[in-house]
Amino acid sequence: MNSMKFYQKIEIIKKEKPDISYIDAVVYYCGENDIEIETVGKFISKTLKEKIECEARDLNYLPKVGKLPI
């Protein structure tokens, strides 16, 4: 398993279940494959990390960051 394969598996879960977040997709994948959540940190790619971070900000888990108007 590498970070690209892990990212692809999470994207597949997101396509099958569009109503769940990336955070939930990672938790779901770990539950289905009997993987400890603490061990998947090394498999999270930069792209997946950015998507999870964006969701966390939207859910107010992380502080908001200023955005420039477009």
DSSP file (Angstrom, degrees, kcal/mol; ACC not computed):
  #  RESIDUE AA STRUCTURE BP1 BP2  ACC     N-H-->O    O-->H-N    N-H-->O    O-->H-N    TCO  KAPPA ALPHA  PHI   PSI    X-CA   Y-CA   Z-CA
    1    1 A M              0   0    0      0, 0.0     2,-0.3     0, 0.0     3,-0.0   0.000 360.0 360.0 360.0 132.6    0.0    0.0    0.0
    2    2 A N     >  -     0   0    0     41,-0.1     4,-2.2     1,-0.0     5,-0.2  -0.787 360.0 -94.5-128.5 177.4    1.3    3.4   -0.9
    3    3 A S  H  > S+     0   0    0     -2,-0.3     4,-2.3     1,-0.2    42,-0.4   0.834 121.3  52.5 -65.9 -33.0   -0.3    6.9   -0.6
    4    4 A M  H  > S+     0   0    0      2,-0.2     4,-2.2     1,-0.2    -1,-0.2   0.918 111.0  46.0 -70.1 -42.7   -1.5    6.9   -4.2
    5    5 A K  H  > S+     0   0    0      2,-0.2     4,-2.2     1,-0.2    -2,-0.2   0.903 113.2  50.7 -65.1 -40.5   -3.3    3.6   -3.9
    6    6 A F  H  X S+     0   0    0     -4,-2.2     4,-2.1     1,-0.2    -2,-0.2   0.923 110.0  49.9 -62.6 -43.9   -4.8    4.7   -0.6
    7    7 A Y  H  X S+     0   0    0     -4,-2.3     4,-2.3    36,-0.2    -2,-0.2   0.904 110.0  51.0 -60.7 -42.2   -6.0    8.0   -2.2
    8    8 A Q  H  X S+     0   0    0     -4,-2.2     4,-2.0     1,-0.2    -1,-0.2   0.891 109.1  50.6 -63.8 -39.5   -7.6    6.0   -5.0
    9    9 A K  H  X S+     0   0    0     -4,-2.2     4,-1.9     2,-0.2    -1,-0.2   0.890 110.4  49.2 -66.1 -38.2   -9.4    3.7   -2.6
   10   10 A I  H  X S+     0   0    0     -4,-2.1     4,-2.4     2,-0.2    -2,-0.2   0.897 109.6  52.0 -67.3 -39.5  -10.8    6.7   -0.7
   11   11 A E  H  X S+     0   0    0     -4,-2.3     4,-2.0     2,-0.2    -2,-0.2   0.876 107.5  52.7 -63.5 -37.6  -11.9    8.4   -3.9
   12   12 A I  H  X S+     0   0    0     -4,-2.0     4,-2.2     2,-0.2    -1,-0.2   0.918 109.3  49.0 -63.0 -43.8  -13.8    5.1   -4.9
   13   13 A I  H  X S+     0   0    0     -4,-1.9     4,-2.5     1,-0.2    -2,-0.2   0.915 109.9  52.0 -61.8 -42.4  -15.6    5.2   -1.5
   14   14 A K  H  < S+     0   0    0     -4,-2.4    -1,-0.2     1,-0.2    -2,-0.2   0.866 110.4  48.1 -62.6 -36.2  -16.5    8.9   -2.1
   15   15 A K  H  < S+     0   0    0     -4,-2.0    -1,-0.2     1,-0.2    -2,-0.2   0.878 114.7  45.1 -71.8 -37.0  -18.0    8.0   -5.5
   16   16 A E  H  < S+     0   0    0     -4,-2.2    -2,-0.2     1,-0.3    -1,-0.2   0.843 128.3  27.8 -72.9 -33.8  -20.0    5.1   -4.1
   17   17 A K    ><  +     0   0    0     -4,-2.5     3,-1.7    -5,-0.2    -1,-0.3  -0.686  69.3 171.0-128.5  76.5  -21.2    7.1   -1.1
   18   18 A P  T 3  S+     0   0    0      0, 0.0    -1,-0.1     0, 0.0    -4,-0.1   0.649  71.3  68.0 -66.3 -14.0  -21.2   10.8   -2.1
   19   19 A D  T 3  S+     0   0    0      2,-0.1     2,-0.3     0, 0.0    -5,-0.1   0.529  87.2  80.3 -85.6  -3.8  -23.0   11.8    1.1
   20   20 A I  S <  S-     0   0    0     -3,-1.7     2,-0.1    -6,-0.2    -3,-0.1  -0.702  78.5-120.0-101.7 157.6  -20.0   11.1    3.3
   21   21 A S     >  -     0   0    0     -2,-0.3     4,-2.2     1,-0.1     5,-0.1  -0.324  27.7-106.3 -85.6 171.1  -17.0   13.3    3.9
   22   22 A Y  H  > S+     0   0    0      2,-0.2     4,-2.2     1,-0.2     5,-0.2   0.872 122.2  55.4 -64.7 -36.2  -13.4   12.4    3.2
   23   23 A I  H  > S+     0   0    0      1,-0.2     4,-2.0     2,-0.2    -1,-0.2   0.943 110.5  44.2 -60.7 -47.8  -12.8   12.1    6.9
   24   24 A D  H  > S+     0   0    0      1,-0.2     4,-3.0     2,-0.2    -1,-0.2   0.843 109.5  57.1 -66.2 -33.7  -15.7    9.6    7.2
   25   25 A A  H  X S+     0   0    0     -4,-2.2     4,-2.6     2,-0.2    -1,-0.2   0.895 107.4  47.9 -64.8 -39.8  -14.4    7.8    4.1
   26   26 A V  H  X S+     0   0    0     -4,-2.2     4,-2.3     2,-0.2    -2,-0.2   0.929 114.0  46.5 -65.2 -44.7  -11.0    7.2    5.7
   27   27 A V  H  X S+     0   0    0     -4,-2.0     4,-2.3     2,-0.2    -2,-0.2   0.910 112.9  50.3 -63.1 -42.2  -12.7    6.0    8.9
   28   28 A Y  H  X S+     0   0    0     -4,-3.0     4,-2.5     2,-0.2    -2,-0.2   0.924 110.2  49.7 -61.1 -45.9  -15.0    3.7    6.9
   29   29 A Y  H  X S+     0   0    0     -4,-2.6     4,-1.7     1,-0.2    -2,-0.2   0.910 111.2  49.3 -60.9 -43.0  -12.0    2.3    4.9
   30   30 A C  H  <>S+     0   0    0     -4,-2.3     5,-2.5     1,-0.2     4,-0.3   0.905 112.1  48.6 -63.7 -40.8  -10.1    1.5    8.1
   31   31 A G  H ><5S+     0   0    0     -4,-2.3     3,-0.7     1,-0.2    -2,-0.2   0.898 111.7  48.5 -65.8 -40.8  -13.2   -0.1    9.6
   32   32 A E  H 3<5S+     0   0    0     -4,-2.5    -1,-0.2     1,-0.2    -2,-0.2   0.789 119.2  38.8 -69.9 -27.8  -13.8   -2.3    6.6
   33   33 A N  T 3<5S-     0   0    0     -4,-1.7    -1,-0.2    -5,-0.2    -2,-0.2   0.215 108.0-117.3-109.9  13.7  -10.2   -3.4    6.3
   34   34 A D  T < 5 +     0   0    0     -3,-0.7     2,-0.4    -4,-0.3    -3,-0.2   0.910  62.3 150.2  49.9  50.7   -9.4   -3.8   10.1
   35   35 A I      < -     0   0    0     -5,-2.5     2,-0.2    -6,-0.1    -1,-0.2  -0.926  51.3-116.2-112.8 136.1   -6.8   -1.1   10.0
   36   36 A E    >   -     0   0    0     -2,-0.4     3,-1.4     1,-0.1     4,-0.5  -0.532  18.8-136.4 -68.6 133.5   -6.0    1.1   13.0
   37   37 A I  G >  S+     0   0    0      1,-0.3     3,-1.1    -2,-0.2     4,-0.3   0.842 102.4  62.6 -60.9 -33.7   -6.8    4.7   12.2
   38   38 A E  G 3  S+     0   0    0      1,-0.2     3,-0.5     2,-0.1    -1,-0.3   0.739  99.1  55.7 -64.4 -22.4   -3.5    5.8   13.7
   39   39 A T  G X  S+     0   0    0     -3,-1.4     3,-0.6     1,-0.2    -1,-0.2   0.601  90.6  70.6 -89.4 -11.2   -1.5    3.9   11.1
   40   40 A V  G X> S+     0   0    0     -3,-1.1     3,-1.5    -4,-0.5     4,-0.6   0.533  70.3  91.8 -85.4  -3.9   -3.0    5.4    8.0
   41   41 A G  G >4 S+     0   0    0     -3,-0.5     3,-0.8    -4,-0.3    -1,-0.2   0.849  83.5  54.7 -56.8 -35.5   -1.3    8.8    8.5
   42   42 A K  G <4 S+     0   0    0     -3,-0.6    -1,-0.3     1,-0.2   -39,-0.2   0.661 106.3  53.0 -74.0 -14.7    1.7    7.7    6.5
   43   43 A F  G <4 S+     0   0    0     -3,-1.5     2,-0.6    -4,-0.1   -36,-0.2   0.516  80.3 106.9 -96.2  -6.9   -0.6    6.8    3.5
   44   44 A I    <<  -     0   0    0     -3,-0.8   -41,-0.1    -4,-0.6   -40,-0.1  -0.633  61.8-148.0 -80.3 116.4   -2.4   10.2    3.3
   45   45 A S     >  -     0   0    0     -2,-0.6     4,-2.6   -42,-0.4     5,-0.2  -0.226  26.6-104.1 -76.8 169.8   -1.2   12.0    0.3
   46   46 A K  H  > S+     0   0    0      2,-0.2     4,-2.2     1,-0.2     5,-0.2   0.896 121.6  51.3 -61.8 -41.0   -0.9   15.8    0.0
   47   47 A T  H  > S+     0   0    0      2,-0.2     4,-2.0     1,-0.2    -1,-0.2   0.930 112.1  45.1 -63.0 -46.8   -4.0   16.0   -2.1
   48   48 A L  H  > S+     0   0    0      1,-0.2     4,-2.6     2,-0.2     5,-0.2   0.894 111.2  54.2 -65.1 -39.8   -6.1   14.0    0.3
   49   49 A K  H  X S+     0   0    0     -4,-2.6     4,-2.5     1,-0.2    -1,-0.2   0.905 108.2  49.6 -60.9 -41.8   -4.7   16.0    3.2
   50   50 A E  H  X S+     0   0    0     -4,-2.2     4,-2.3     2,-0.2    -1,-0.2   0.891 111.3  48.8 -65.1 -39.8   -5.8   19.2    1.6
   51   51 A K  H  X S+     0   0    0     -4,-2.0     4,-2.2     2,-0.2    -2,-0.2   0.910 113.0  47.0 -67.0 -41.5   -9.3   17.9    1.0
   52   52 A I  H  X S+     0   0    0     -4,-2.6     4,-2.5     2,-0.2    -2,-0.2   0.907 112.4  50.6 -65.1 -41.6   -9.6   16.7    4.6
   53   53 A E  H  X S+     0   0    0     -4,-2.5     4,-2.2    -5,-0.2    -2,-0.2   0.904 109.3  50.8 -63.0 -41.7   -8.3   20.0    5.8
   54   54 A C  H  X S+     0   0    0     -4,-2.3     4,-2.2     2,-0.2    -1,-0.2   0.921 111.9  47.1 -62.5 -44.7  -10.8   21.9    3.7
   55   55 A E  H  X S+     0   0    0     -4,-2.2     4,-2.0     1,-0.2    -2,-0.2   0.912 110.0  53.4 -62.7 -41.9  -13.7   19.8    5.0
   56   56 A A  H  <>S+     0   0    0     -4,-2.5     5,-3.1     1,-0.2     6,-1.0   0.883 109.1  48.9 -62.4 -38.2  -12.4   20.3    8.6
   57   57 A R  H ><5S+     0   0    0     -4,-2.2     3,-1.3     3,-0.2    -1,-0.2   0.908 110.1  51.1 -66.8 -40.9  -12.4   24.0    8.1
   58   58 A D  H 3<5S+     0   0    0     -4,-2.2    -2,-0.2     1,-0.3    -1,-0.2   0.834 112.0  47.3 -64.2 -31.9  -16.0   23.9    6.7
   59   59 A L  T 3<5S-     0   0    0     -4,-2.0    -1,-0.3    -5,-0.2    -2,-0.2   0.339 116.4-116.5 -90.4   6.3  -17.1   21.9    9.7
   60   60 A N  T < 5S+     0   0    0     -3,-1.3    -3,-0.2     2,-0.1    -2,-0.1   0.760  80.8 125.2  63.0  28.3  -15.3   24.3   12.1
   61   61 A Y  S   <S+     0   0    0     -5,-3.1    -4,-0.2    -6,-0.2    -5,-0.1   0.740  77.9  34.2 -80.6 -26.0  -12.9   21.6   13.3
   62   62 A L  S    S-     0   0    0     -6,-1.0    -2,-0.1    -9,-0.1    -1,-0.1  -0.902 103.0 -91.5-123.7 153.7  -10.0   24.0   12.3
   63   63 A P        -     0   0    0      0, 0.0    -2,-0.1     0, 0.0    -6,-0.0  -0.341  48.0-103.5 -65.5 147.5   -9.9   27.8   12.5
   64   64 A K        -     0   0    0     -7,-0.1     2,-0.4    -4,-0.1    -6,-0.0  -0.318  30.9-144.0 -67.6 151.4  -11.0   29.6    9.4
   65   65 A V        -     0   0    0     -2,-0.0     2,-0.1     0, 0.0    -1,-0.0  -0.918  25.7-101.1-117.2 145.7   -8.4   31.1    7.1
   66   66 A G        -     0   0    0     -2,-0.4     2,-0.4     1,-0.0     0, 0.0  -0.400  36.6-158.9 -65.5 138.6   -8.7   34.4    5.3
   67   67 A K        -     0   0    0     -2,-0.1     3,-0.0     0, 0.0    -1,-0.0  -0.958  15.4-124.8-120.0 138.9   -9.6   34.0    1.6
   68   68 A L        -     0   0    0     -2,-0.4     2,-0.1     1,-0.1     0, 0.0  -0.593  33.3-108.2 -78.5 140.7   -9.0   36.7   -1.0
   69   69 A P              0   0    0      0, 0.0    -1,-0.1     0, 0.0     0, 0.0  -0.433 360.0 360.0 -68.7 143.0  -12.1   37.7   -3.1
   70   70 A I              0   0    0     -2,-0.1    -2,-0.0    -3,-0.0     0, 0.0   0.388 360.0 360.0-107.2 360.0  -12.0   36.5   -6.6
